[in-house]
């Protein structure tokens, strides 16, 4: 879910920064778009790092059950 939300934030930020041509007096939509793009990239890369760190430790289980003798 983290990767998907990072991609969604990045896309919404890109739309706000590059596609919208609206002037609002109380907020700079270009800056908000750049901030959303940065937050989306950070969330995407953090979730990518966590995903690969979980997968690396999955093969360390001992296949032999030594509890029964």
Predicted model as a PDB file, atoms N, CA, C, CB and O in Angstrom, pLDDT in the B-factor column:
MODEL        1                                                                  
ATOM      1  N   UNK A   1       0.818  -1.185   0.000  1.00 74.00           N  
ATOM      2  CA  UNK A   1       0.000   0.000   0.000  1.00 74.00           C  
ATOM      3  C   UNK A   1       0.868   1.257   0.000  1.00 74.00           C  
ATOM      4  CB  UNK A   1      -0.934  -0.007   1.199  1.00 74.00           C  
ATOM      5  O   UNK A   1       0.453   2.298  -0.510  1.00 74.00           O  
ATOM      6  N   UNK A   2       2.045   1.165   0.558  1.00 84.00           N  
ATOM      7  CA  UNK A   2       2.916   2.328   0.618  1.00 84.00           C  
ATOM      8  C   UNK A   2       3.416   2.757  -0.749  1.00 84.00           C  
ATOM      9  CB  UNK A   2       4.081   2.045   1.511  1.00 84.00           C  
ATOM     10  O   UNK A   2       3.506   3.949  -1.040  1.00 84.00           O  
ATOM     11  N   UNK A   3       3.742   1.777  -1.592  1.00 90.00           N  
ATOM     12  CA  UNK A   3       4.213   2.116  -2.931  1.00 90.00           C  
ATOM     13  C   UNK A   3       3.105   2.775  -3.740  1.00 90.00           C  
ATOM     14  CB  UNK A   3       4.726   0.867  -3.654  1.00 90.00           C  
ATOM     15  O   UNK A   3       3.347   3.747  -4.455  1.00 90.00           O  
ATOM     16  N   UNK A   4       1.911   2.254  -3.631  1.00 93.00           N  
ATOM     17  CA  UNK A   4       0.787   2.827  -4.371  1.00 93.00           C  
ATOM     18  C   UNK A   4       0.453   4.233  -3.929  1.00 93.00           C  
ATOM     19  CB  UNK A   4      -0.424   1.958  -4.221  1.00 93.00           C  
ATOM     20  O   UNK A   4       0.182   5.102  -4.758  1.00 93.00           O  
ATOM     21  N   UNK A   5       0.470   4.463  -2.627  1.00 94.00           N  
ATOM     22  CA  UNK A   5       0.168   5.813  -2.145  1.00 94.00           C  
ATOM     23  C   UNK A   5       1.275   6.793  -2.524  1.00 94.00           C  
ATOM     24  CB  UNK A   5      -0.029   5.805  -0.622  1.00 94.00           C  
ATOM     25  O   UNK A   5       0.996   7.966  -2.776  1.00 94.00           O  
ATOM     26  N   UNK A   6       2.518   6.336  -2.568  1.00 94.00           N  
ATOM     27  CA  UNK A   6       3.608   7.199  -3.018  1.00 94.00           C  
ATOM     28  C   UNK A   6       3.454   7.585  -4.475  1.00 94.00           C  
ATOM     29  CB  UNK A   6       4.942   6.515  -2.808  1.00 94.00           C  
ATOM     30  O   UNK A   6       3.691   8.734  -4.849  1.00 94.00           O  
ATOM     31  N   UNK A   7       3.054   6.618  -5.306  1.00 94.00           N  
ATOM     32  CA  UNK A   7       2.848   6.907  -6.725  1.00 94.00           C  
ATOM     33  C   UNK A   7       1.684   7.875  -6.909  1.00 94.00           C  
ATOM     34  CB  UNK A   7       2.589   5.609  -7.511  1.00 94.00           C  
ATOM     35  O   UNK A   7       1.762   8.797  -7.721  1.00 94.00           O  
ATOM     36  N   UNK A   8       0.600   7.664  -6.149  1.00 95.00           N  
ATOM     37  CA  UNK A   8      -0.571   8.541  -6.259  1.00 95.00           C  
ATOM     38  C   UNK A   8      -0.211   9.965  -5.854  1.00 95.00           C  
ATOM     39  CB  UNK A   8      -1.728   8.017  -5.385  1.00 95.00           C  
ATOM     40  O   UNK A   8      -0.592  10.913  -6.540  1.00 95.00           O  
ATOM     41  N   UNK A   9       0.513  10.131  -4.753  1.00 95.00           N  
ATOM     42  CA  UNK A   9       0.924  11.474  -4.343  1.00 95.00           C  
ATOM     43  C   UNK A   9       1.806  12.134  -5.391  1.00 95.00           C  
ATOM     44  CB  UNK A   9       1.658  11.418  -3.012  1.00 95.00           C  
ATOM     45  O   UNK A   9       1.665  13.324  -5.670  1.00 95.00           O  
ATOM     46  N   UNK A  10       2.713  11.361  -5.968  1.00 95.00           N  
ATOM     47  CA  UNK A  10       3.602  11.912  -6.993  1.00 95.00           C  
ATOM     48  C   UNK A  10       2.811  12.368  -8.210  1.00 95.00           C  
ATOM     49  CB  UNK A  10       4.653  10.876  -7.408  1.00 95.00           C  
ATOM     50  O   UNK A  10       3.080  13.439  -8.753  1.00 95.00           O  
ATOM     51  N   UNK A  11       1.835  11.569  -8.648  1.00 96.00           N  
ATOM     52  CA  UNK A  11       1.038  11.922  -9.829  1.00 96.00           C  
ATOM     53  C   UNK A  11       0.178  13.156  -9.554  1.00 96.00           C  
ATOM     54  CB  UNK A  11       0.144  10.736 -10.252  1.00 96.00           C  
ATOM     55  O   UNK A  11       0.090  14.050 -10.396  1.00 96.00           O  
ATOM     56  N   UNK A  12      -0.453  13.209  -8.383  1.00 95.00           N  
ATOM     57  CA  UNK A  12      -1.267  14.381  -8.048  1.00 95.00           C  
ATOM     58  C   UNK A  12      -0.397  15.635  -7.978  1.00 95.00           C  
ATOM     59  CB  UNK A  12      -2.002  14.165  -6.707  1.00 95.00           C  
ATOM     60  O   UNK A  12      -0.803  16.703  -8.436  1.00 95.00           O  
ATOM     61  N   UNK A  13       0.790  15.501  -7.409  1.00 95.00           N  
ATOM     62  CA  UNK A  13       1.707  16.636  -7.350  1.00 95.00           C  
ATOM     63  C   UNK A  13       2.164  17.081  -8.723  1.00 95.00           C  
ATOM     64  CB  UNK A  13       2.904  16.292  -6.510  1.00 95.00           C  
ATOM     65  O   UNK A  13       2.289  18.279  -8.977  1.00 95.00           O  
ATOM     66  N   UNK A  14       2.419  16.121  -9.622  1.00 95.00           N  
ATOM     67  CA  UNK A  14       2.832  16.485 -10.980  1.00 95.00           C  
ATOM     68  C   UNK A  14       1.705  17.193 -11.720  1.00 95.00           C  
ATOM     69  CB  UNK A  14       3.271  15.240 -11.761  1.00 95.00           C  
ATOM     70  O   UNK A  14       1.949  18.137 -12.472  1.00 95.00           O  
ATOM     71  N   UNK A  15       0.481  16.742 -11.510  1.00 94.00           N  
ATOM     72  CA  UNK A  15      -0.650  17.417 -12.145  1.00 94.00           C  
ATOM     73  C   UNK A  15      -0.785  18.838 -11.610  1.00 94.00           C  
ATOM     74  CB  UNK A  15      -1.956  16.629 -11.910  1.00 94.00           C  
ATOM     75  O   UNK A  15      -1.016  19.773 -12.376  1.00 94.00           O  
ATOM     76  N   UNK A  16      -0.642  19.001 -10.300  1.00 92.00           N  
ATOM     77  CA  UNK A  16      -0.760  20.343  -9.722  1.00 92.00           C  
ATOM     78  C   UNK A  16       0.379  21.256 -10.168  1.00 92.00           C  
ATOM     79  CB  UNK A  16      -0.787  20.258  -8.200  1.00 92.00           C  
ATOM     80  O   UNK A  16       0.171  22.451 -10.376  1.00 92.00           O  
ATOM     81  N   UNK A  17       1.575  20.703 -10.314  1.00 92.00           N  
ATOM     82  CA  UNK A  17       2.731  21.538 -10.646  1.00 92.00           C  
ATOM     83  C   UNK A  17       2.801  21.875 -12.133  1.00 92.00           C  
ATOM     84  CB  UNK A  17       4.008  20.841 -10.223  1.00 92.00           C  
ATOM     85  O   UNK A  17       3.201  22.982 -12.494  1.00 92.00           O  
ATOM     86  N   UNK A  18       2.419  20.940 -12.997  1.00 93.00           N  
ATOM     87  CA  UNK A  18       2.669  21.141 -14.422  1.00 93.00           C  
ATOM     88  C   UNK A  18       1.414  21.335 -15.272  1.00 93.00           C  
ATOM     89  CB  UNK A  18       3.428  19.984 -14.947  1.00 93.00           C  
ATOM     90  O   UNK A  18       1.479  22.002 -16.305  1.00 93.00           O  
ATOM     91  N   UNK A  19       0.283  20.775 -14.870  1.00 92.00           N  
ATOM     92  CA  UNK A  19      -0.889  20.798 -15.748  1.00 92.00           C  
ATOM     93  C   UNK A  19      -1.898  21.881 -15.383  1.00 92.00           C  
ATOM     94  CB  UNK A  19      -1.568  19.459 -15.718  1.00 92.00           C  
ATOM     95  O   UNK A  19      -2.603  22.384 -16.258  1.00 92.00           O  
ATOM     96  N   UNK A  20      -1.978  22.245 -14.119  1.00 88.00           N  
ATOM     97  CA  UNK A  20      -2.965  23.247 -13.727  1.00 88.00           C  
ATOM     98  C   UNK A  20      -2.457  24.650 -14.040  1.00 88.00           C  
ATOM     99  CB  UNK A  20      -3.297  23.123 -12.233  1.00 88.00           C  
ATOM    100  O   UNK A  20      -1.289  24.972 -13.818  1.00 88.00           O  
ATOM    101  N   UNK A  21      -3.341  25.454 -14.548  1.00 87.00           N  
ATOM    102  CA  UNK A  21      -3.000  26.842 -14.837  1.00 87.00           C  
ATOM    103  C   UNK A  21      -4.006  27.736 -14.106  1.00 87.00           C  
ATOM    104  CB  UNK A  21      -3.004  27.122 -16.387  1.00 87.00           C  
ATOM    105  O   UNK A  21      -4.713  28.539 -14.715  1.00 87.00           O  
ATOM    106  N   UNK A  22      -4.045  27.573 -12.794  1.00 86.00           N  
ATOM    107  CA  UNK A  22      -4.997  28.298 -11.958  1.00 86.00           C  
ATOM    108  C   UNK A  22      -4.211  29.155 -10.978  1.00 86.00           C  
ATOM    109  CB  UNK A  22      -5.960  27.319 -11.205  1.00 86.00           C  
ATOM    110  O   UNK A  22      -3.255  28.676 -10.367  1.00 86.00           O  
ATOM    111  N   UNK A  23      -4.595  30.398 -10.823  1.00 87.00           N  
ATOM    112  CA  UNK A  23      -3.963  31.291  -9.861  1.00 87.00           C  
ATOM    113  C   UNK A  23      -4.878  31.455  -8.650  1.00 87.00           C  
ATOM    114  CB  UNK A  23      -3.647  32.668 -10.506  1.00 87.00           C  
ATOM    115  O   UNK A  23      -6.027  31.878  -8.778  1.00 87.00           O  
ATOM    116  N   UNK A  24      -4.358  31.119  -7.490  1.00 87.00           N  
ATOM    117  CA  UNK A  24      -5.088  31.281  -6.242  1.00 87.00           C  
ATOM    118  C   UNK A  24      -4.292  32.255  -5.390  1.00 87.00           C  
ATOM    119  CB  UNK A  24      -5.306  29.904  -5.505  1.00 87.00           C  
ATOM    120  O   UNK A  24      -3.072  32.134  -5.279  1.00 87.00           O  
ATOM    121  N   UNK A  25      -4.969  33.209  -4.796  1.00 89.00           N  
ATOM    122  CA  UNK A  25      -4.271  34.275  -4.076  1.00 89.00           C  
ATOM    123  C   UNK A  25      -3.615  33.792  -2.785  1.00 89.00           C  
ATOM    124  CB  UNK A  25      -5.235  35.392  -3.762  1.00 89.00           C  
ATOM    125  O   UNK A  25      -2.578  34.324  -2.389  1.00 89.00           O  
ATOM    126  N   UNK A  26      -4.192  32.806  -2.130  1.00 92.00           N  
ATOM    127  CA  UNK A  26      -3.720  32.437  -0.795  1.00 92.00           C  
ATOM    128  C   UNK A  26      -2.808  31.225  -0.771  1.00 92.00           C  
ATOM    129  CB  UNK A  26      -4.883  32.179   0.088  1.00 92.00           C  
ATOM    130  O   UNK A  26      -2.338  30.850   0.304  1.00 92.00           O  
ATOM    131  N   UNK A  27      -2.529  30.584  -1.926  1.00 91.00           N  
ATOM    132  CA  UNK A  27      -1.636  29.427  -1.951  1.00 91.00           C  
ATOM    133  C   UNK A  27      -0.958  29.331  -3.318  1.00 91.00           C  
ATOM    134  CB  UNK A  27      -2.415  28.121  -1.634  1.00 91.00           C  
ATOM    135  O   UNK A  27      -1.547  29.666  -4.346  1.00 91.00           O  
ATOM    136  N   UNK A  28       0.272  28.873  -3.305  1.00 90.00           N  
ATOM    137  CA  UNK A  28       1.018  28.653  -4.541  1.00 90.00           C  
ATOM    138  C   UNK A  28       0.872  27.180  -4.929  1.00 90.00           C  
ATOM    139  CB  UNK A  28       2.533  29.050  -4.374  1.00 90.00           C  
ATOM    140  O   UNK A  28       1.491  26.309  -4.316  1.00 90.00           O  
ATOM    141  N   UNK A  29       0.063  26.907  -5.935  1.00 91.00           N  
ATOM    142  CA  UNK A  29      -0.217  25.525  -6.320  1.00 91.00           C  
ATOM    143  C   UNK A  29       0.999  24.818  -6.905  1.00 91.00           C  
ATOM    144  CB  UNK A  29      -1.346  25.490  -7.316  1.00 91.00           C  
ATOM    145  O   UNK A  29       1.108  23.596  -6.801  1.00 91.00           O  
ATOM    146  N   UNK A  30       1.909  25.559  -7.516  1.00 92.00           N  
ATOM    147  CA  UNK A  30       3.138  24.934  -8.013  1.00 92.00           C  
ATOM    148  C   UNK A  30       3.980  24.391  -6.865  1.00 92.00           C  
ATOM    149  CB  UNK A  30       3.956  25.939  -8.835  1.00 92.00           C  
ATOM    150  O   UNK A  30       4.506  23.281  -6.946  1.00 92.00           O  
ATOM    151  N   UNK A  31       4.106  25.167  -5.802  1.00 93.00           N  
ATOM    152  CA  UNK A  31       4.891  24.717  -4.658  1.00 93.00           C  
ATOM    153  C   UNK A  31       4.230  23.517  -3.974  1.00 93.00           C  
ATOM    154  CB  UNK A  31       5.073  25.862  -3.655  1.00 93.00           C  
ATOM    155  O   UNK A  31       4.918  22.578  -3.574  1.00 93.00           O  
ATOM    156  N   UNK A  32       2.915  23.543  -3.840  1.00 93.00           N  
ATOM    157  CA  UNK A  32       2.201  22.403  -3.255  1.00 93.00           C  
ATOM    158  C   UNK A  32       2.405  21.157  -4.119  1.00 93.00           C  
ATOM    159  CB  UNK A  32       0.688  22.720  -3.110  1.00 93.00           C  
ATOM    160  O   UNK A  32       2.569  20.055  -3.597  1.00 93.00           O  
ATOM    161  N   UNK A  33       2.392  21.338  -5.435  1.00 94.00           N  
ATOM    162  CA  UNK A  33       2.637  20.214  -6.334  1.00 94.00           C  
ATOM    163  C   UNK A  33       4.030  19.635  -6.166  1.00 94.00           C  
ATOM    164  CB  UNK A  33       2.435  20.643  -7.765  1.00 94.00           C  
ATOM    165  O   UNK A  33       4.202  18.417  -6.137  1.00 94.00           O  
ATOM    166  N   UNK A  34       5.033  20.514  -6.056  1.00 96.00           N  
ATOM    167  CA  UNK A  34       6.405  20.032  -5.848  1.00 96.00           C  
ATOM    168  C   UNK A  34       6.546  19.329  -4.493  1.00 96.00           C  
ATOM    169  CB  UNK A  34       7.403  21.205  -5.940  1.00 96.00           C  
ATOM    170  O   UNK A  34       7.250  18.325  -4.389  1.00 96.00           O  
ATOM    171  N   UNK A  35       5.890  19.844  -3.469  1.00 96.00           N  
ATOM    172  CA  UNK A  35       5.940  19.193  -2.156  1.00 96.00           C  
ATOM    173  C   UNK A  35       5.283  17.818  -2.193  1.00 96.00           C  
ATOM    174  CB  UNK A  35       5.256  20.068  -1.101  1.00 96.00           C  
ATOM    175  O   UNK A  35       5.800  16.867  -1.608  1.00 96.00           O  
ATOM    176  N   UNK A  36       4.152  17.709  -2.875  1.00 96.00           N  
ATOM    177  CA  UNK A  36       3.495  16.405  -3.000  1.00 96.00           C  
ATOM    178  C   UNK A  36       4.347  15.422  -3.799  1.00 96.00           C  
ATOM    179  CB  UNK A  36       2.125  16.563  -3.662  1.00 96.00           C  
ATOM    180  O   UNK A  36       4.394  14.234  -3.477  1.00 96.00           O  
ATOM    181  N   UNK A  37       5.015  15.910  -4.831  1.00 96.00           N  
ATOM    182  CA  UNK A  37       5.900  15.038  -5.602  1.00 96.00           C  
ATOM    183  C   UNK A  37       7.063  14.548  -4.746  1.00 96.00           C  
ATOM    184  CB  UNK A  37       6.429  15.772  -6.842  1.00 96.00           C  
ATOM    185  O   UNK A  37       7.440  13.378  -4.822  1.00 96.00           O  
ATOM    186  N   UNK A  38       7.625  15.422  -3.943  1.00 96.00           N  
ATOM    187  CA  UNK A  38       8.717  15.011  -3.053  1.00 96.00           C  
ATOM    188  C   UNK A  38       8.259  14.026  -2.005  1.00 96.00           C  
ATOM    189  CB  UNK A  38       9.324  16.214  -2.378  1.00 96.00           C  
ATOM    190  O   UNK A  38       8.944  13.038  -1.738  1.00 96.00           O  
ATOM    191  N   UNK A  39       7.105  14.282  -1.404  1.00 95.00           N  
ATOM    192  CA  UNK A  39       6.582  13.366  -0.396  1.00 95.00           C  
ATOM    193  C   UNK A  39       6.255  12.011  -1.011  1.00 95.00           C  
ATOM    194  CB  UNK A  39       5.338  13.957   0.270  1.00 95.00           C  
ATOM    195  O   UNK A  39       6.502  10.975  -0.394  1.00 95.00           O  
ATOM    196  N   UNK A  40       5.704  12.010  -2.214  1.00 96.00           N  
ATOM    197  CA  UNK A  40       5.398  10.756  -2.887  1.00 96.00           C  
ATOM    198  C   UNK A  40       6.648   9.958  -3.194  1.00 96.00           C  
ATOM    199  CB  UNK A  40       4.637  11.020  -4.159  1.00 96.00           C  
ATOM    200  O   UNK A  40       6.662   8.738  -3.035  1.00 96.00           O  
ATOM    201  N   UNK A  41       7.699  10.635  -3.633  1.00 95.00           N  
ATOM    202  CA  UNK A  41       8.956   9.941  -3.923  1.00 95.00           C  
ATOM    203  C   UNK A  41       9.564   9.361  -2.653  1.00 95.00           C  
ATOM    204  CB  UNK A  41       9.952  10.893  -4.596  1.00 95.00           C  
ATOM    205  O   UNK A  41      10.065   8.236  -2.663  1.00 95.00           O  
ATOM    206  N   UNK A  42       9.525  10.119  -1.561  1.00 95.00           N  
ATOM    207  CA  UNK A  42      10.081   9.624  -0.295  1.00 95.00           C  
ATOM    208  C   UNK A  42       9.295   8.411   0.196  1.00 95.00           C  
ATOM    209  CB  UNK A  42      10.068  10.737   0.779  1.00 95.00           C  
ATOM    210  O   UNK A  42       9.892   7.415   0.605  1.00 95.00           O  
ATOM    211  N   UNK A  43       7.968   8.481   0.161  1.00 95.00           N  
ATOM    212  CA  UNK A  43       7.140   7.353   0.599  1.00 95.00           C  
ATOM    213  C   UNK A  43       7.386   6.135  -0.277  1.00 95.00           C  
ATOM    214  CB  UNK A  43       5.651   7.730   0.573  1.00 95.00           C  
ATOM    215  O   UNK A  43       7.472   5.016   0.228  1.00 95.00           O  
ATOM    216  N   UNK A  44       7.500   6.343  -1.588  1.00 95.00           N  
ATOM    217  CA  UNK A  44       7.743   5.227  -2.498  1.00 95.00           C  
ATOM    218  C   UNK A  44       9.074   4.544  -2.194  1.00 95.00           C  
ATOM    219  CB  UNK A  44       7.720   5.711  -3.950  1.00 95.00           C  
ATOM    220  O   UNK A  44       9.132   3.317  -2.120  1.00 95.00           O  
ATOM    221  N   UNK A  45      10.139   5.316  -2.018  1.00 95.00           N  
ATOM    222  CA  UNK A  45      11.449   4.718  -1.797  1.00 95.00           C  
ATOM    223  C   UNK A  45      11.558   4.067  -0.417  1.00 95.00           C  
ATOM    224  CB  UNK A  45      12.530   5.770  -1.958  1.00 95.00           C  
ATOM    225  O   UNK A  45      12.217   3.036  -0.280  1.00 95.00           O  
ATOM    226  N   UNK A  46      10.931   4.643   0.601  1.00 95.00           N  
ATOM    227  CA  UNK A  46      10.947   4.018   1.920  1.00 95.00           C  
ATOM    228  C   UNK A  46      10.203   2.689   1.886  1.00 95.00           C  
ATOM    229  CB  UNK A  46      10.325   4.954   2.971  1.00 95.00           C  
ATOM    230  O   UNK A  46      10.679   1.701   2.444  1.00 95.00           O  
ATOM    231  N   UNK A  47       9.047   2.653   1.241  1.00 93.00           N  
ATOM    232  CA  UNK A  47       8.302   1.402   1.168  1.00 93.00           C  
ATOM    233  C   UNK A  47       9.032   0.378   0.305  1.00 93.00           C  
ATOM    234  CB  UNK A  47       6.899   1.649   0.617  1.00 93.00           C  
ATOM    235  O   UNK A  47       8.941  -0.820   0.571  1.00 93.00           O  
ATOM    236  N   UNK A  48       9.755   0.825  -0.723  1.00 92.00           N  
ATOM    237  CA  UNK A  48      10.551  -0.086  -1.541  1.00 92.00           C  
ATOM    238  C   UNK A  48      11.689  -0.701  -0.725  1.00 92.00           C  
ATOM    239  CB  UNK A  48      11.115   0.650  -2.767  1.00 92.00           C  
ATOM    240  O   UNK A  48      11.956  -1.898  -0.835  1.00 92.00           O  
ATOM    241  N   UNK A  49      12.353   0.106   0.086  1.00 92.00           N  
ATOM    242  CA  UNK A  49      13.431  -0.401   0.945  1.00 92.00           C  
ATOM    243  C   UNK A  49      12.881  -1.387   1.967  1.00 92.00           C  
ATOM    244  CB  UNK A  49      14.151   0.761   1.662  1.00 92.00           C  
ATOM    245  O   UNK A  49      13.480  -2.438   2.196  1.00 92.00           O  
ATOM    246  N   UNK A  50      11.754  -1.062   2.580  1.00 91.00           N  
ATOM    247  CA  UNK A  50      11.160  -1.972   3.552  1.00 91.00           C  
ATOM    248  C   UNK A  50      10.702  -3.271   2.899  1.00 91.00           C  
ATOM    249  CB  UNK A  50       9.988  -1.302   4.251  1.00 91.00           C  
ATOM    250  O   UNK A  50      10.817  -4.337   3.504  1.00 91.00           O  
ATOM    251  N   UNK A  51      10.189  -3.199   1.684  1.00 89.00           N  
ATOM    252  CA  UNK A  51       9.738  -4.396   0.975  1.00 89.00           C  
ATOM    253  C   UNK A  51      10.901  -5.341   0.712  1.00 89.00           C  
ATOM    254  CB  UNK A  51       9.061  -4.016  -0.346  1.00 89.00           C  
ATOM    255  O   UNK A  51      10.779  -6.545   0.940  1.00 89.00           O  
ATOM    256  N   UNK A  52      12.032  -4.816   0.236  1.00 87.00           N  
ATOM    257  CA  UNK A  52      13.162  -5.677  -0.067  1.00 87.00           C  
ATOM    258  C   UNK A  52      13.867  -6.161   1.189  1.00 87.00           C  
ATOM    259  CB  UNK A  52      14.138  -4.953  -0.954  1.00 87.00           C  
ATOM    260  O   UNK A  52      14.460  -7.240   1.171  1.00 87.00           O  
ATOM    261  N   UNK A  53      13.824  -5.408   2.272  1.00 87.00           N  
ATOM    262  CA  UNK A  53      14.447  -5.885   3.508  1.00 87.00           C  
ATOM    263  C   UNK A  53      13.624  -7.013   4.121  1.00 87.00           C  
ATOM    264  CB  UNK A  53      14.602  -4.732   4.516  1.00 87.00           C  
ATOM    265  O   UNK A  53      14.198  -7.899   4.754  1.00 87.00           O  
ATOM    266  N   UNK A  54      12.304  -7.013   3.956  1.00 81.00           N  
ATOM    267  CA  UNK A  54      11.474  -8.115   4.437  1.00 81.00           C  
ATOM    268  C   UNK A  54      11.677  -9.363   3.600  1.00 81.00           C  
ATOM    269  CB  UNK A  54      10.006  -7.719   4.429  1.00 81.00           C  
ATOM    270  O   UNK A  54      11.662 -10.470   4.138  1.00 81.00           O  
ATOM    271  N   UNK A  55      11.867  -9.213   2.297  1.00 71.00           N  
ATOM    272  CA  UNK A  55      12.013 -10.373   1.423  1.00 71.00           C  
ATOM    273  C   UNK A  55      13.359 -11.056   1.613  1.00 71.00           C  
ATOM    274  CB  UNK A  55      11.844  -9.962  -0.027  1.00 71.00           C  
ATOM    275  O   UNK A  55      13.464 -12.266   1.412  1.00 71.00           O  
ATOM    276  N   UNK A  56      14.373 -10.322   1.989  1.00 66.00           N  
ATOM    277  CA  UNK A  56      15.694 -10.904   2.146  1.00 66.00           C  
ATOM    278  C   UNK A  56      15.740 -11.870   3.326  1.00 66.00           C  
ATOM    279  CB  UNK A  56      16.731  -9.807   2.326  1.00 66.00           C  
ATOM    280  O   UNK A  56      16.426 -12.890   3.252  1.00 66.00           O  
ATOM    281  N   UNK A  57      15.036 -11.577   4.398  1.00 57.00           N  
ATOM    282  CA  UNK A  57      15.057 -12.427   5.576  1.00 57.00           C  
ATOM    283  C   UNK A  57      14.085 -13.584   5.523  1.00 57.00           C  
ATOM    284  CB  UNK A  57      14.774 -11.618   6.770  1.00 57.00           C  
ATOM    285  O   UNK A  57      13.996 -14.336   6.493  1.00 57.00           O  
ATOM    286  N   UNK A  58      13.350 -13.764   4.439  1.00 53.00           N  
ATOM    287  CA  UNK A  58      12.325 -14.802   4.377  1.00 53.00           C  
ATOM    288  C   UNK A  58      12.919 -16.202   4.234  1.00 53.00           C  
ATOM    289  CB  UNK A  58      11.386 -14.527   3.224  1.00 53.00           C  
ATOM    290  O   UNK A  58      12.262 -17.168   4.621  1.00 53.00           O  
ATOM    291  N   UNK A  59      14.112 -16.356   3.705  1.00 56.00           N  
ATOM    292  CA  UNK A  59      14.673 -17.677   3.456  1.00 56.00           C  
ATOM    293  C   UNK A  59      15.559 -18.188   4.568  1.00 56.00           C  
ATOM    294  CB  UNK A  59      15.443 -17.659   2.199  1.00 56.00           C  
ATOM    295  O   UNK A  59      16.343 -19.103   4.316  1.00 56.00           O  
ATOM    296  N   UNK A  60      15.495 -17.671   5.770  1.00 57.00           N  
ATOM    297  CA  UNK A  60      16.415 -18.069   6.826  1.00 57.00           C  
ATOM    298  C   UNK A  60      15.852 -19.153   7.734  1.00 57.00           C  
ATOM    299  CB  UNK A  60      16.784 -16.876   7.647  1.00 57.00           C  
ATOM    300  O   UNK A  60      16.532 -19.565   8.674  1.00 57.00           O  
ATOM    301  N   UNK A  61      14.633 -19.630   7.487  1.00 59.00           N  
ATOM    302  CA  UNK A  61      14.039 -20.647   8.356  1.00 59.00           C  
ATOM    303  C   UNK A  61      14.703 -21.992   8.124  1.00 59.00           C  
ATOM    304  CB  UNK A  61      12.523 -20.753   8.115  1.00 59.00           C  
ATOM    305  O   UNK A  61      15.092 -22.315   7.002  1.00 59.00           O  
ATOM    306  N   UNK A  62      14.833 -22.774   9.184  1.00 58.00           N  
ATOM    307  CA  UNK A  62      15.400 -24.106   9.111  1.00 58.00           C  
ATOM    308  C   UNK A  62      14.320 -25.086   8.640  1.00 58.00           C  
ATOM    309  CB  UNK A  62      15.981 -24.535  10.488  1.00 58.00           C  
ATOM    310  O   UNK A  62      13.283 -25.209   9.293  1.00 58.00           O  
ATOM    311  N   UNK A  63      14.540 -25.784   7.521  1.00 61.00           N  
ATOM    312  CA  UNK A  63      13.475 -26.652   7.003  1.00 61.00           C  
ATOM    313  C   UNK A  63      13.266 -27.924   7.826  1.00 61.00           C  
ATOM    314  CB  UNK A  63      13.783 -27.032   5.580  1.00 61.00           C  
ATOM    315  O   UNK A  63      12.232 -28.575   7.682  1.00 61.00           O  
ATOM    316  N   UNK A  64      14.225 -28.296   8.690  1.00 65.00           N  
ATOM    317  CA  UNK A  64      14.118 -29.517   9.478  1.00 65.00           C  
ATOM    318  C   UNK A  64      13.478 -29.186  10.823  1.00 65.00           C  
ATOM    319  CB  UNK A  64      15.511 -30.179   9.675  1.00 65.00           C  
ATOM    320  O   UNK A  64      13.918 -28.264  11.511  1.00 65.00           O  
ATOM    321  N   UNK A  65      12.446 -29.932  11.199  1.00 61.00           N  
ATOM    322  CA  UNK A  65      11.808 -29.751  12.489  1.00 61.00           C  
ATOM    323  C   UNK A  65      12.548 -30.601  13.520  1.00 61.00           C  
ATOM    324  CB  UNK A  65      10.297 -30.128  12.426  1.00 61.00           C  
ATOM    325  O   UNK A  65      12.425 -31.826  13.509  1.00 61.00           O  
ATOM    326  N   UNK A  66      13.302 -29.977  14.397  1.00 66.00           N  
ATOM    327  CA  UNK A  66      14.110 -30.713  15.360  1.00 66.00           C  
ATOM    328  C   UNK A  66      13.369 -30.898  16.683  1.00 66.00           C  
ATOM    329  CB  UNK A  66      15.433 -29.992  15.596  1.00 66.00           C  
ATOM    330  O   UNK A  66      13.960 -31.389  17.645  1.00 66.00           O  
ATOM    331  N   UNK A  67      12.116 -30.527  16.756  1.00 63.00           N  
ATOM    332  CA  UNK A  67      11.358 -30.671  17.990  1.00 63.00           C  
ATOM    333  C   UNK A  67      10.865 -32.084  18.237  1.00 63.00           C  
ATOM    334  CB  UNK A  67      10.199 -29.743  17.975  1.00 63.00           C  
ATOM    335  O   UNK A  67      10.533 -32.421  19.373  1.00 63.00           O  
ATOM    336  N   UNK A  68      10.807 -32.924  17.205  1.00 65.00           N  
ATOM    337  CA  UNK A  68      10.306 -34.293  17.332  1.00 65.00           C  
ATOM    338  C   UNK A  68      11.479 -35.255  17.234  1.00 65.00           C  
ATOM    339  CB  UNK A  68       9.237 -34.609  16.241  1.00 65.00           C  
ATOM    340  O   UNK A  68      12.160 -35.292  16.209  1.00 65.00           O  
ATOM    341  N   UNK A  69      11.728 -36.035  18.282  1.00 58.00           N  
ATOM    342  CA  UNK A  69      12.829 -36.999  18.265  1.00 58.00           C  
ATOM    343  C   UNK A  69      12.391 -38.322  18.817  1.00 58.00           C  
ATOM    344  CB  UNK A  69      14.016 -36.481  19.051  1.00 58.00           C  
ATOM    345  O   UNK A  69      13.187 -39.258  18.882  1.00 58.00           O  
TER     346      UNK A  69                                                      
ENDMDL                                                                          
END                                                                             
